[in-house]
Amino acid sequence: MTSNRWIYIPIEVKVRELDAKLLLSYYAIQQGYQVIIGGDHPMVTELTTHFPNGIFFAKGGPKGFRKRTITRAIENGQSIVELDEEGLLIEKFKYIRDRMRKDMLQYIVQEYCWGGEHQKQIISSAYPDMAKKCQVVGNPRLDLLTAKYREIYREEASTIQKNYQDFILVNTRFPLYNGAKGIKDNVYVEPIKKLYLAFEEMIEETAKEFPYLNIVIRPHPGENIRSYQQTFKQLQNVHVIHEGSIIKWLLAAKVIIHNGCTSGMEAFLLDKPVIAFLPFAETNNSLPNQLGIQVKNIATLHQAILNISNYNMVKKTPGSLYHYCCWENDSHSFERILQLCNRISLPSPPTKLSVPRNIKIQKQKRKFSLVENEIMAFYHKLDLIEQRSFQRHIERVAQNVYRVKAGN
């Protein structure tokens, strides 16, 4: 394959997506692709007007956002593939109504699915004539949990352990109530508010019960970190941190506590002790809550922490796990994605052969920063894993957006 093929990879939530998409790009450039990576969807979509026609890697989104993204990319001559970052834990009617409208699905060349028995089945049953578009690939985020690629985070996890010793990691998911701009207190958020307050109580009681253990709270990216900092400012063993990939924190933790978080599933696949805290009968029973150990009150939670050395004897592994996600220790999502991308017919040579530099695009809506050294450092870690290196060229083409390719 020549370097006439281009792929465009926008990033919305850096801590969630960056490493997985850098993993995909690393192997894409080895296969001859030139990659535009970084920015957010509107920014990268706009950049496609200046660069050659290629494959635009959409991440899904609410119906209006999705329509604007796909329409604009098609107008700019791109072939669209889509891997919905929210496609793992979905409810059929809401998903089809809000994120998977047929009016846009018809323009997508390949729809990548986390799993076959859940996401693909939901899409295919709603639109039988679109079923052939659905390809079960998993997600490169899950590749990072395999034995081969978790080594990327081993050194950073070791540093975290030195800083926090044995610690409990608490992952939260309450942006509907504890939003980035402040508390949203109304009747519609009452169930989430109730769970948020239950987690506050649980964290306080656990910090007092285990004063010799640190507790690290990692809020959802859409949450207000300051609310936790204010609540727990008097507890010296409670720390509120949201930086870097979740994987290094999962690897470093003694035990992970959550409720309905994807990180609970990620921790489980990393072979880490996972506790789902389920204080209410109406608490959602999504896949992550079915993994590991389930507890319904604080006393039982504390007992589970004390007995965590026996975790492997009591943890649960539901058969539905692999219905939701395609994951194998020795097979990877990025490989399946690139195999499918290679089947897409693109113009050769591509149009718009004159490649511009440092294009001025309006600022991103999300706060986001990406520097060349971050990309280089991640690629170097992959070189060490693969025990080989290759020449590559990285250049900034817009704010937080880079063009990468093999060679000089």
C-alpha positions as CSV (number, residue, x, y, z in Angstrom):
1,M,0.0,0.0,0.0
2,T,1.3,3.5,-0.9
3,S,1.0,6.6,1.3
4,N,-1.8,7.9,-0.9
5,R,-4.5,6.8,1.6
6,W,-5.5,9.2,4.4
7,I,-7.4,8.7,7.6
8,Y,-8.9,11.4,9.8
9,I,-9.1,10.7,13.5
10,P,-10.7,13.4,15.7
11,I,-10.6,13.2,19.5
12,E,-13.3,14.5,21.8
13,V,-12.4,13.4,25.3
14,K,-8.6,13.2,25.6
15,V,-8.3,11.1,28.7
16,R,-10.7,8.5,27.3
17,E,-9.8,8.4,23.6
18,L,-6.3,9.7,22.9
19,D,-4.2,6.6,23.7
20,A,-6.6,4.2,21.8
21,K,-6.5,6.4,18.7
22,L,-2.8,6.8,18.9
23,L,-2.6,3.0,19.0
24,L,-4.7,2.9,15.8
25,S,-2.7,5.6,14.1
26,Y,0.7,3.9,14.9
27,Y,-0.3,0.8,13.0
28,A,-2.1,2.7,10.3
29,I,1.0,4.7,9.3
30,Q,2.9,1.4,9.1
31,Q,0.4,0.3,6.5
32,G,0.9,3.3,4.4
33,Y,-1.8,5.7,5.7
34,Q,-1.2,9.4,6.4
35,V,-3.1,10.3,9.5
36,I,-4.6,13.6,10.7
37,I,-5.2,13.2,14.4
38,G,-6.2,15.5,17.3
39,G,-8.7,18.3,17.7
40,D,-12.4,17.7,17.9
41,H,-15.0,16.6,15.3
42,P,-15.8,20.2,14.0
43,M,-12.1,21.1,13.7
44,V,-11.0,17.9,12.0
45,T,-14.1,17.9,9.7
46,E,-13.1,21.4,8.6
47,L,-9.5,20.3,8.0
48,T,-10.8,17.8,5.4
49,T,-11.5,20.7,3.1
50,H,-7.8,21.3,2.9
51,F,-6.4,17.7,2.8
52,P,-6.9,14.8,0.4
53,N,-10.0,12.7,0.4
54,G,-9.8,9.7,2.7
55,I,-11.5,7.9,5.6
56,F,-13.1,10.0,8.3
57,F,-13.3,8.2,11.6
58,A,-16.5,9.4,13.3
59,K,-17.3,8.7,17.0
60,G,-21.0,8.9,17.0
61,G,-23.0,11.5,19.0
62,P,-26.4,12.9,19.6
63,K,-28.5,13.1,16.4
64,G,-27.9,16.8,15.7
65,F,-24.2,16.7,16.3
66,R,-23.9,13.4,14.3
67,K,-25.8,14.9,11.3
68,R,-23.6,18.0,11.2
69,T,-20.4,16.0,11.4
70,I,-21.3,13.3,8.8
71,T,-22.9,15.8,6.4
72,R,-19.9,18.1,6.4
73,A,-17.4,15.3,6.0
74,I,-19.3,13.9,3.0
75,E,-19.5,17.3,1.4
76,N,-15.7,17.4,1.7
77,G,-15.4,14.1,-0.2
78,Q,-14.7,11.8,2.7
79,S,-15.7,8.2,3.2
80,I,-17.2,7.8,6.7
81,V,-16.6,5.0,9.2
82,E,-18.1,5.2,12.6
83,L,-17.2,3.7,16.0
84,D,-19.6,5.1,18.6
85,E,-17.7,5.7,21.8
86,E,-21.0,5.3,23.7
87,G,-22.0,2.1,21.9
88,L,-21.2,-0.3,24.7
89,L,-23.9,0.3,27.3
90,I,-27.0,1.1,25.3
91,E,-30.8,0.8,25.6
92,K,-32.4,-0.2,22.3
93,F,-35.2,2.4,21.8
94,K,-33.2,5.4,23.2
95,Y,-30.1,4.4,21.2
96,I,-31.9,4.2,17.9
97,R,-33.8,7.4,18.6
98,D,-31.0,9.6,19.9
99,R,-27.7,8.3,18.3
100,M,-28.3,5.9,15.5
101,R,-30.8,7.5,13.1
102,K,-31.1,5.8,9.7
103,D,-30.9,9.1,7.8
104,M,-27.2,9.3,8.6
105,L,-26.4,5.6,8.9
106,Q,-27.2,5.2,5.2
107,Y,-24.2,7.4,4.4
108,I,-21.7,5.5,6.6
109,V,-19.5,2.9,4.7
110,Q,-18.7,0.8,7.8
111,E,-20.4,1.0,11.2
112,Y,-18.0,-0.5,13.8
113,C,-19.6,-2.3,16.7
114,W,-18.3,-3.1,20.2
115,G,-20.1,-6.5,20.2
116,G,-22.3,-8.6,18.1
117,E,-25.0,-9.8,20.4
118,H,-25.9,-6.3,21.7
119,Q,-25.0,-3.2,19.7
120,K,-24.9,-4.9,16.2
121,Q,-28.1,-6.8,17.0
122,I,-29.9,-3.6,18.1
123,I,-28.9,-1.7,14.9
124,S,-29.6,-4.7,12.6
125,S,-33.1,-5.3,14.1
126,A,-34.0,-1.7,13.7
127,Y,-32.6,-1.4,10.2
128,P,-32.4,-4.9,8.5
129,D,-31.3,-3.3,5.2
130,M,-28.3,-1.7,7.0
131,A,-27.1,-4.8,8.8
132,K,-24.3,-5.4,6.3
133,K,-22.7,-2.1,7.3
134,C,-22.3,-3.4,10.9
135,Q,-18.9,-4.9,11.6
136,V,-18.0,-6.3,15.0
137,V,-14.5,-5.0,15.9
138,G,-14.5,-4.1,19.6
139,N,-12.8,-0.9,20.4
140,P,-9.0,0.0,20.5
141,R,-9.7,1.2,24.0
142,L,-10.1,-2.4,24.9
143,D,-6.9,-3.4,23.1
144,L,-5.0,-1.3,25.7
145,L,-6.3,-3.7,28.4
146,T,-4.7,-6.8,26.8
147,A,-1.5,-8.3,28.3
148,K,0.6,-6.9,25.5
149,Y,-0.5,-3.3,25.6
150,R,-1.1,-2.8,29.3
151,E,2.7,-2.7,29.5
152,I,2.4,0.9,28.1
153,Y,1.2,1.9,31.6
154,R,3.3,-0.2,33.9
155,E,5.9,2.4,34.7
156,E,3.4,5.2,35.3
157,A,1.3,2.8,37.5
158,S,4.4,2.0,39.5
159,T,4.9,5.7,40.1
160,I,1.3,6.2,41.2
161,Q,1.7,3.3,43.7
162,K,4.8,4.9,45.2
163,N,2.9,8.2,45.6
164,Y,-0.4,6.7,47.0
165,Q,0.7,3.3,48.3
166,D,-2.2,0.9,48.7
167,F,-5.2,3.0,47.6
168,I,-8.9,2.6,46.7
169,L,-9.9,4.0,43.4
170,V,-13.5,5.4,43.3
171,N,-14.8,6.2,39.8
172,T,-18.0,8.3,39.6
173,R,-20.5,9.1,36.8
174,F,-22.7,11.9,38.0
175,P,-22.5,14.8,35.4
176,L,-26.3,15.0,35.1
177,Y,-26.4,16.2,38.7
178,N,-22.8,17.3,39.5
179,G,-22.2,19.1,36.2
180,A,-19.0,20.9,35.2
181,K,-20.8,24.2,35.7
182,G,-22.3,23.3,39.1
183,I,-25.1,21.3,40.7
184,K,-28.2,20.8,38.6
185,D,-30.9,20.2,41.2
186,N,-34.3,19.4,39.7
187,V,-36.8,16.6,39.6
188,Y,-35.2,15.0,36.5
189,V,-31.9,14.4,38.2
190,E,-33.3,13.0,41.5
191,P,-32.1,9.4,41.0
192,I,-28.6,10.5,40.1
193,K,-28.6,13.0,43.0
194,K,-29.6,10.2,45.4
195,L,-26.7,8.0,44.2
196,Y,-24.2,10.9,44.3
197,L,-25.1,11.5,47.9
198,A,-24.8,7.8,48.7
199,F,-21.3,7.8,47.2
200,E,-20.3,10.8,49.2
201,E,-21.4,9.1,52.4
202,M,-19.7,5.8,51.3
203,I,-16.4,7.6,50.6
204,E,-16.4,9.5,53.9
205,E,-17.2,6.4,56.0
206,T,-14.6,4.3,54.1
207,A,-11.9,7.0,54.6
208,K,-12.6,6.9,58.3
209,E,-12.8,3.1,58.5
210,F,-9.5,2.7,56.6
211,P,-7.3,5.7,57.7
212,Y,-4.2,3.8,56.6
213,L,-5.5,3.6,53.0
214,N,-5.7,6.5,50.5
215,I,-8.8,7.0,48.5
216,V,-8.5,8.4,45.0
217,I,-11.7,9.8,43.5
218,R,-11.7,10.0,39.7
219,P,-14.8,12.0,38.6
220,H,-16.4,11.6,35.2
221,P,-14.9,14.1,32.7
222,G,-18.2,16.0,32.7
223,E,-18.3,16.4,36.4
224,N,-17.4,19.3,38.7
225,I,-14.2,18.2,40.5
226,R,-14.4,21.1,42.9
227,S,-17.5,19.8,44.6
228,Y,-15.6,16.7,45.7
229,Q,-12.6,18.7,46.7
230,Q,-14.8,20.9,48.9
231,T,-16.7,18.0,50.5
232,F,-13.6,16.0,51.4
233,K,-11.1,18.8,52.2
234,Q,-10.9,17.7,55.8
235,L,-10.1,14.1,55.1
236,Q,-6.3,13.8,54.5
237,N,-6.5,10.4,52.9
238,V,-9.0,11.4,50.2
239,H,-7.6,12.8,46.9
240,V,-9.6,14.0,43.9
241,I,-7.7,13.5,40.7
242,H,-8.6,13.4,37.0
243,E,-5.5,13.2,34.9
244,G,-4.1,10.8,32.3
245,S,-5.4,7.6,31.1
246,I,-7.7,5.6,33.4
247,I,-5.7,2.4,32.8
248,K,-2.6,3.4,34.8
249,W,-4.9,4.3,37.7
250,L,-6.7,1.0,37.5
251,L,-3.5,-0.9,37.3
252,A,-2.1,0.9,40.4
253,A,-5.2,0.6,42.6
254,K,-5.7,-2.0,45.3
255,V,-9.4,-2.2,44.5
256,I,-11.8,-0.2,42.3
257,I,-15.3,0.9,43.5
258,H,-17.9,2.1,41.0
259,N,-21.5,2.1,40.0
260,G,-22.4,1.5,36.3
261,C,-19.0,2.8,35.0
262,T,-17.3,1.5,31.9
263,S,-14.1,1.7,34.0
264,G,-15.5,-1.2,36.1
265,M,-15.5,-3.4,33.1
266,E,-12.0,-2.1,32.1
267,A,-10.7,-2.9,35.6
268,F,-12.3,-6.4,35.4
269,L,-10.5,-7.1,32.1
270,L,-7.3,-5.9,33.7
271,D,-7.7,-8.6,36.3
272,K,-8.1,-6.0,39.1
273,P,-10.5,-6.4,42.1
274,V,-13.8,-4.6,41.2
275,I,-16.6,-3.8,43.6
276,A,-20.0,-2.4,42.4
277,F,-21.6,-0.3,45.1
278,L,-25.4,-0.8,44.6
279,P,-27.1,1.0,47.6
280,F,-30.6,1.2,46.0
281,A,-32.8,-1.4,44.4
282,E,-33.4,0.8,41.4
283,T,-29.7,1.2,40.8
284,N,-29.0,0.3,37.1
285,N,-28.0,-3.3,36.5
286,S,-25.8,-2.6,33.5
287,L,-23.0,-4.9,32.5
288,P,-20.3,-3.3,34.7
289,N,-22.4,-3.8,37.8
290,Q,-22.6,-7.5,37.1
291,L,-18.8,-7.9,37.2
292,G,-16.6,-8.6,40.2
293,I,-18.3,-8.2,43.6
294,Q,-21.7,-6.6,44.2
295,V,-22.4,-4.9,47.6
296,K,-25.6,-3.1,48.8
297,N,-24.4,-1.2,51.8
298,I,-21.4,0.3,53.3
299,A,-20.8,-2.4,56.0
300,T,-20.7,-5.1,53.3
301,L,-18.4,-2.9,51.2
302,H,-15.9,-2.6,54.1
303,Q,-16.0,-6.3,54.6
304,A,-15.3,-6.9,51.0
305,I,-12.3,-4.6,51.1
306,L,-10.9,-6.4,54.2
307,N,-11.3,-9.7,52.3
308,I,-10.1,-8.5,48.9
309,S,-7.3,-11.1,48.9
310,N,-10.0,-13.7,48.3
311,Y,-11.4,-11.7,45.4
312,N,-10.8,-14.4,42.7
313,M,-12.9,-16.9,44.6
314,V,-16.0,-14.7,44.8
315,K,-15.9,-12.5,41.7
316,K,-18.6,-12.9,39.1
317,T,-18.1,-13.3,35.4
318,P,-21.4,-13.1,33.6
319,G,-21.7,-14.9,30.3
320,S,-23.1,-11.8,28.7
321,L,-19.8,-10.0,29.0
322,Y,-18.6,-11.0,25.5
323,H,-22.1,-10.4,24.0
324,Y,-21.5,-6.7,24.8
325,C,-17.9,-6.4,23.7
326,C,-15.5,-8.2,21.4
327,W,-12.3,-8.7,23.4
328,E,-9.5,-11.3,23.2
329,N,-6.1,-11.2,24.8
330,D,-4.3,-12.1,21.6
331,S,-6.5,-10.4,18.9
332,H,-6.9,-6.7,18.6
333,S,-9.6,-4.2,17.5
334,F,-7.2,-1.9,15.6
335,E,-6.2,-4.9,13.4
336,R,-9.8,-5.6,12.5
337,I,-10.5,-1.9,11.8
338,L,-7.5,-1.5,9.5
339,Q,-8.4,-4.6,7.6
340,L,-11.8,-3.2,7.0
341,C,-10.5,0.3,6.1
342,N,-8.2,-1.3,3.5
343,R,-11.3,-2.5,1.6
344,I,-12.7,1.0,1.2
345,S,-12.1,2.3,-2.3
346,L,-10.5,5.7,-2.3
347,P,-9.2,7.9,-5.2
348,S,-5.7,7.2,-6.3
349,P,-4.0,9.6,-6.5
350,P,-6.1,11.5,-4.1
351,T,-7.6,14.8,-4.8
352,K,-6.2,18.0,-3.2
353,L,-2.6,16.9,-3.5
354,S,-1.2,20.2,-2.2
355,V,-1.0,19.7,1.5
356,P,-1.2,23.0,3.5
357,R,0.4,23.6,6.8
358,N,-0.6,25.4,10.1
359,I,-4.1,26.1,9.0
360,K,-6.0,28.5,11.1
361,I,-9.2,26.9,12.4
362,Q,-11.6,28.3,15.0
363,K,-10.9,27.1,18.5
364,Q,-12.3,23.9,19.8
365,K,-15.4,23.9,22.0
366,R,-13.8,21.5,24.4
367,K,-10.7,22.3,26.4
368,F,-8.0,20.2,24.8
369,S,-4.3,20.2,24.5
370,L,-2.0,17.9,22.4
371,V,1.7,18.4,21.8
372,E,4.0,16.5,19.5
373,N,6.1,15.1,22.4
374,E,3.0,13.3,23.7
375,I,2.6,11.5,20.3
376,M,6.3,10.7,20.1
377,A,6.4,9.3,23.6
378,F,3.4,7.0,23.1
379,Y,4.8,5.7,19.8
380,H,8.2,5.1,21.5
381,K,6.4,2.9,24.1
382,L,4.9,0.9,21.2
383,D,8.3,0.6,19.6
384,L,9.6,-1.0,22.9
385,I,6.7,-3.4,23.0
386,E,7.2,-4.4,19.3
387,Q,11.0,-4.5,19.8
388,R,11.5,-2.5,16.6
389,S,11.2,1.0,15.3
390,F,10.5,2.8,12.1
391,Q,10.9,6.3,10.8
392,R,7.9,8.6,11.1
393,H,7.2,12.2,10.5
394,I,5.0,14.3,12.7
395,E,4.0,17.9,11.9
396,R,1.5,20.3,13.4
397,V,-1.1,21.4,10.9
398,A,-3.5,23.3,13.2
399,Q,-4.0,23.9,16.9
400,N,-3.8,20.5,18.6
401,V,-3.9,18.6,15.3
402,Y,-1.1,16.7,13.7
403,R,-0.3,15.0,10.5
404,V,1.7,11.7,11.0
405,K,3.1,9.4,8.4
406,A,5.9,6.9,8.0
407,G,9.3,8.1,6.7
408,N,11.0,11.5,6.8
